[in-house]
């Protein structure tokens, strides 16, 4: 997936602006960004989003981002559609390299089994030009942290009661016709 044409939360950090010891970037999304993020995620509201990231050089041409953010969001309950407030705090580390320096990790075609090392470091992401969009990295992590099925604590689904006389008609057994044919032979 390529970069979004108009990211909702843009916070670009150029590799040339990062000293060898790294730099800290403090961020706090403004009202427009919060509304755009809520629209992107299809949720009621993103109330707040703020955090800090340490950006350091990585392999001479790349960058490492170690970020932390906290946010408050409002989603609709999957049962009652009432607002559900959720506070989220996340930390992440992501490495970036220029696209030409990323070596794809493709297993040999002749191999029948693929081993996955769960403890291995994640592959670097491609950089955008000569830097990274820290805002997009945070937005992606926030999307992953959202509860896919938000539910109010006391919400319970109750199926509608069946009215007498509205019982579903029983469908004929499709094998009944075959049974009749079998008896004729």
JOBELBEL-V76339 format. One record per residue. PHI is phi in whole degrees, -180 to 180 (* if undefined). PSI is psi as a letter, one per 30 degrees, with the letter a starting at -180 (* if undefined). Layout:
[[PHI & PSI] [PHI & PSI]]
//
This chain:
[[* & k] [-82 & l] [-66 & k] [-74 & k] [-64 & e] [-134 & i] [-62 & k] [-72 & e] [-130 & i] [-95 & k] [-148 & i] [-82 & k] [-122 & j] [-84 & k] [-60 & e] [-71 & f] [-92 & g] [-103 & j] [-71 & l] [-55 & e] [-82 & f] [91 & l] [-148 & l] [-97 & k] [-123 & j] [-100 & k] [-135 & l] [-152 & j] [-67 & k] [-85 & l] [-59 & e] [-63 & e] [-61 & e] [-62 & e] [-65 & e] [-66 & e] [-66 & e] [-61 & e] [-64 & e] [-60 & e] [-85 & f] [69 & h] [-119 & l] [-63 & e] [-162 & k] [-107 & j] [-75 & e] [-154 & l] [-156 & j] [-148 & l] [177 & a] [-145 & k] [-137 & k] [-103 & k] [-111 & k] [-129 & l] [-64 & k] [-140 & k] [50 & h] [66 & e] [-106 & f] [-110 & a] [-138 & k] [-114 & k] [-117 & k] [-113 & j] [-120 & l] [-138 & k] [-145 & l] [-133 & k] [-150 & l] [-126 & k] [-127 & l] [-125 & k] [-121 & l] [-91 & k] [-61 & k] [-71 & f] [-100 & e] [-105 & f] [68 & g] [-75 & l] [-66 & k] [-123 & j] [-89 & k] [-140 & k] [-104 & k] [-128 & k] [-128 & k] [-134 & l] [-127 & k] [-155 & l] [-131 & k] [-139 & k] [-107 & k] [-131 & k] [-137 & l] [-58 & k] [-56 & e] [-70 & f] [-95 & f] [-87 & k] [-97 & k] [-66 & k] [-96 & i] [-109 & k] [-69 & l] [-58 & k] [-66 & e] [-75 & f] [-73 & k] [-94 & f] [-117 & k] [-114 & k] [-96 & k] [-119 & k] [-93 & j] [-68 & f] [-90 & f] [-69 & l] [-69 & k] [-64 & k] [-66 & k] [-68 & l] [-90 & l] [-72 & k] [-79 & l] [-97 & j] [66 & b] [-108 & g] [-163 & a] [-132 & k] [-95 & j] [-61 & e] [-62 & e] [-68 & e] [-62 & e] [-68 & e] [-62 & e] [-64 & e] [-67 & e] [-65 & e] [-58 & e] [-71 & f] [-85 & f] [-65 & k] [-70 & j] [-70 & f] [-133 & i] [-65 & k] [-145 & k] [-65 & k] [-55 & e] [-99 & g] [-76 & k] [-136 & k] [-84 & k] [-121 & k] [-70 & k] [-65 & k] [-71 & k] [-78 & k] [-84 & k] [-61 & k] [88 & f] [-107 & g] [-66 & k] [-64 & k] [-68 & k] [-79 & k] [-85 & k] [-67 & k] [-70 & k] [-67 & f] [-90 & f] [-62 & e] [-64 & e] [-67 & e] [-64 & e] [-64 & e] [-63 & e] [-65 & e] [-67 & f] [-74 & f] [-100 & *]]
//
